[in-house]
Amino acid sequence: MVWFLRDLARLARERAAIEELLGRAAWLKGADWGLDGSRLRLDADIEAHGCVYGVRLTYPDAFPASPPTVTPRQDGQLWSTHQYGVGGELCLEWGPDTWVPEVTGAQMLVSAHTLLEAEDPQGSGSSGERAAVPSRHVRTRGQELRGSTFRFLATAALREHLASLPPGASGQLGAVVLLWQRGAITAVVTSVHPDGAEPWTDPGVPPRLANYGLEWSGLFVRSGLRAVSLGVGTVAELRAAADAALRDALDAALGLATPPQVLLLEDAEAGLHLFRLRADEPELTRYKTLNLEPDHPWERRGPEFEVLVEKRVGIVGVGSAGSKVALALGRSGVRRFVLVDDDLFLPENISRHTLDWRSVGEHKVDAIEDQLALLSPAIEVDRRRIRLTGQESTASVAGALDALSRCDLIFDATADPSTFNQLGMIAVQYQRPLVWLEIYAGGIGGMVARYRPGKEPAPLAMRAHYHVVTAEAGARMGVDVPRRGPEPYSADAEPGLPIVASDADVAVIADHAARLAIDVLAGREPSAFPFAMYLVGLARGWIFEQPFQTIPVDVGEAPHAVAPEAPPEAVQQGVAFLSRLLGGGDDGPAGPS
């Protein structure tokens, strides 16, 4: 039901406020109530500086939760610099960002009169000119750019580099990547080749970005012209405004067999202006410049994350959970990865994976590398398209395990017992931390756990304890342990039913595990997580009495390590054997001949 039928008291208040304003404000002429579809509206005339402005006050269906609007009564009228386009509403004292339900339509008319009186759009006042009226708010970058199809992202690094060049410097833009997006064409300069100087590449722009757009050539000139001189629309206007150096550079570029496609000019105030050049067309297409601030990621993440840049993380299994973990760690600062997975990405994986149709048919490790490469140019990925416990060559598995053994942390996202056994033994043998997870069927939750050498029991012992604890807890409550294990994919040799869980369910458990991994990598002491294992409930079921219930599992402390003692004879024979291998001479029997 529309507001004026539902709230007759508010309707009476609005009508009374208009009548009261008509009685005291000589600048308000007439008041014609009516309906515009289902919306209540009021047509009136506002006088300012001897000029009459026909306005329409329109109440929205959601009034008083949303403010009324004041627009020109006739189409095609643009009165004010504080107006949303031709025929659009006036930007008044009250808008969506300042609205309070107690404000009436009469007050909106008062605000409109105040604006027209102050700005004097017709220039009918004593000054004879339109006055500048400050805005009541600051527009966001998104609001400023939503009407601009052509956009230029000027990074802080690019601006700084151009400012370091001598005045009048010019040269080639090594590459300008154009990203074709919905409703926008966005340009990014990735490299600059100044004449007589070393080429420069923007350290913050991922090279892989070129795979997702067009690469154009370009010309840049530090023109030294004032910004107002560069508000041109044609090549002829630009030549007329340019100095001799800019004209010569422009004429030389346009005279080439393959002229540059874009022109980047720096004005005297260090502002950047990007234009689309076409040798056969006089018109210039101007790109709206958005100056990007320097990227200080640690201000968003926290200084303790800075250490992650030096860490290498091995992730085995980049399915629905592992892909999320990889991207979370990449966004958190990890710059070196070893990814191990033999599987392909198929359409049925889309419902829970970070990938989409653009990667269908591709190996997951390859597609995830692409995603990581777009986060930072500094990210390095070692991809292994193998299954550690599958029918692979011994050499390829040994190579992958060697790469994992040199990681600062190993992450098992397979939930496969055989793979876990293998990784658990590697973690103990090479004293590497291990983090793993499980997703429970039915979306009821999952488990996250960590092993830190010398602080927690060995992973295999932790898993055995986990099975005992969960079985006992389930027995006390008279429920079975939920199904868990590896997620079969249709590309695998052996078909099976996938674990039933939504993308949100997987994301919660994956992000919990990523936080556990970050805690280990950052070396927090004490750890933010007092327990090495947690059962995270997302729904009521099994041992979870309510959603979001978290159950810590005490796995005990790492047992005191005691090196096994070898018999003296075995020690003597071992030393002699190794001495021979190392070229230390014949200290014992040579063995079979």
Secondary structure, DSSP 8 states (H G I E B T S, - for coil): --HHHH-HHHHHHHHHHHHHHHHH-TTEEEEEEEEETTEEEEEEEEEETTEEEEEEEE--TTTTSS--EEEESSTT----SSBSSTT--B--S--TTT--TT--HHHHHHHHHHHHHHH-TT--SSS-S------SS---HHHHHTT-SEEEEE-HHHHHHHHHS-TT-EEEEEEEEEEEETTEEEEEEEEEEETTS--EE-TTS-GGGGGGSEEEEEEEEE----GGGG--SBHHHHHHHS-HHHHHHHHHHHTSSS--SEEEEE-TTS-EEEEE--TT--B-EEEEEEE-----HHHHH-GGGGGGGG-EEEEE--SHHHHHHHHHHHHHT--EEEEE---B--GGGTTTSS--GGGTTSBHHHHHHHHHHTT-TT-EEEEE---TTSS--HHHHHHHHHHHHTSSEEEE-S--HHHHHHHHHHHHHHT--EEEEEE-GGGSEEEEEEE-TTTS--HHHHHHHHHHHHHHHHHHHT------S----TTSSS--------HHHHHHHHHHHHHHHHHHHHT-SS-S-SSSEEEEESSSBTTBSSTT-EEEE--------------HHHHHHHHHHHHHHTT----S-----
